Amino acid sequence: MKLLISAFSCAPHRGSEIGVGWNWSIEAHRLGHQVCVLVCPAHRDAIAAAVRADAALKEIRWAFPELAYWPVEQGKEPKRSRPYNVLWQRAALRAARALQREVGFDVVHHLTWGGVRAPTFLGSLGPPLIIGPIGGGETSPRSLRDGFRLKGRILESIRDLSNLTIRINPLVRGGLANAAAIFVKTPDTLRLMNGTLKKKTGVFLELGIRQAEIGSPRTPHQTPPRLLYAGRLLYWKGVHIAIQAFSKILITIPSARLTIVGSGPEEIKLKSDVIARNLDSNVDFLPWLSQDELFRLYDTHDLLLFPSLHDSSGGVVLEALCHGMPVVCLDLGGPKEIVTPKSGVIIKIDGLNTAQLASRMADEICKLLASPATLATLSAGAIARAHNFLLPVRVAQFYCEAKQFIEERRGSRADWAAQSLADASRWRSSCDRRIT
């Protein structure tokens, strides 16, 4: 089919949402669709380099709607990205109208940003609009907000209010109303939909990896045990909980080490907390690393700690599983949908406050580190779980489910039936598989 993808965040060799935009766009092309992608102009150079290196990518049509009055720096998404994104969506609609007159798309897909509070205006273009997978309906438990500073508690309250009013938000309600199909990343975001919105909404995690990225199970590393956190240093990422838990782990395992990779507004506070707890000789802070450098850290650490309080998915979680690295996360948001009891440990919240949760996490981690056999079993389970997120199957499954929504809610379209994939048998088999 002729597919227009709106991927504001989209670039090669990147993780998180930027990687999602790139990987899905590329895979849609590989599955046989005629693809055109709208991308923020900040990623023009990176995409141009990738296209020069891979002739097959020249078959994708890349468009970079610009805001003449708001220049951007290559390789970096704009400062004050939210207002920029709203204005860019208007520019994207103008570009899409011109492309629609030329190409005549069968389907439009708003992919990134994949947030429930991120707007799209492409529902007015004409072809059926697919939105998602989107997240953002997750929320931090009130019992765990005792670990936030005042600013964090205020921001969480504002976020809660924003989610409660999502259906009357003038920026996003039009896109949701005009969509033929909506996909959300977790049941938490599904709960924000009601009435006609809920009827056309499915749950689907956007993460996917290629077979070549999946490693092999591994045996536990020798002492000292090494724990890893990787991600932005934001108040809701739960790194403060990991540090509290680690201070308790050291009572039992004094040689243990914790590596924290990333940067963000909480960095100074977290480093101060480490010093105040006399942990600085056991904790290493590293700045942002390239994907290859981060992958090497996965291979030299025993466990990934990911105590995020409201992540919609968690690309770093899937990356760790691909490296046979068990994950310790909370029973919140996307991570608990990715990690299974056979591939890691999901810590139950149960109304605990921050100190109580840190103690529970420390206990669970100490049990794991005391049992090499359990770590080895979880490593094998991590590799097995990663195979449930193979990108070609995930993307084919997504568009198959979207097709069903469109046919059910808007009536069957001959265009869908007329446009087959290059490998029809692969399409049918992927539709029969439910990836969980």
HELIX and SHEET records of a PDB file:
HELIX    1   1 SER A   16  ARG A   30  1                                  15    
HELIX    2   2 PRO A   41  HIS A   43  5                                   3    
HELIX    3   3 ARG A   44  ALA A   53  1                                  10    
HELIX    4   4 ALA A   55  GLU A   59  5                                   5    
HELIX    5   5 SER A   81  VAL A  103  1                                  23    
HELIX    6   6 LEU A  122  SER A  124  5                                   3    
HELIX    7   7 ARG A  142  GLY A  147  5                                   6    
HELIX    8   8 LEU A  150  LEU A  164  1                                  15    
HELIX    9   9 ILE A  166  ILE A  168  5                                   3    
HELIX   10  10 ARG A  173  ASN A  178  1                                   6    
HELIX   11  11 PRO A  187  LEU A  190  1                                   4    
HELIX   12  12 GLY A  195  LYS A  199  1                                   5    
HELIX   13  13 GLN A  211  GLU A  213  5                                   3    
HELIX   14  14 TYR A  235  LYS A  237  5                                   3    
HELIX   15  15 VAL A  239  THR A  252  1                                  14    
HELIX   16  16 GLU A  267  ALA A  276  1                                  10    
HELIX   17  17 GLN A  291  THR A  300  1                                  10    
HELIX   18  18 GLY A  315  CYS A  322  1                                   8    
HELIX   19  19 PRO A  335  ILE A  338  1                                   4    
HELIX   20  20 THR A  354  LEU A  369  1                                  16    
HELIX   21  21 PRO A  372  ALA A  386  1                                  15    
HELIX   22  22 HIS A  387  PHE A  389  5                                   3    
HELIX   23  23 LEU A  391  ARG A  410  1                                  20    
HELIX   24  24 ALA A  414  ALA A  418  1                                   5    
HELIX   25  25 ALA A  424  ASP A  432  1                                   9    
SHEET    1   A 7 ARG A  61  ALA A  63  0                                        
SHEET    2   A 7 GLN A  34  LEU A  38  1                                        
SHEET    3   A 7 LYS A   2  ALA A   7  1                                        
SHEET    4   A 7 VAL A 107  THR A 112  1                                        
SHEET    5   A 7 LEU A 129  ILE A 134  1                                        
SHEET    6   A 7 ALA A 181  VAL A 184  1                                        
SHEET    7   A 7 THR A 201  VAL A 203  1                                        
SHEET    1   B 6 VAL A 283  LEU A 286  0                                        
SHEET    2   B 6 ARG A 257  VAL A 261  1                                        
SHEET    3   B 6 ARG A 226  ALA A 230  1                                        
SHEET    4   B 6 LEU A 303  PHE A 306  1                                        
SHEET    5   B 6 VAL A 327  LEU A 330  1                                        
SHEET    6   B 6 GLY A 344  ILE A 347  1                                        
END                                                                             
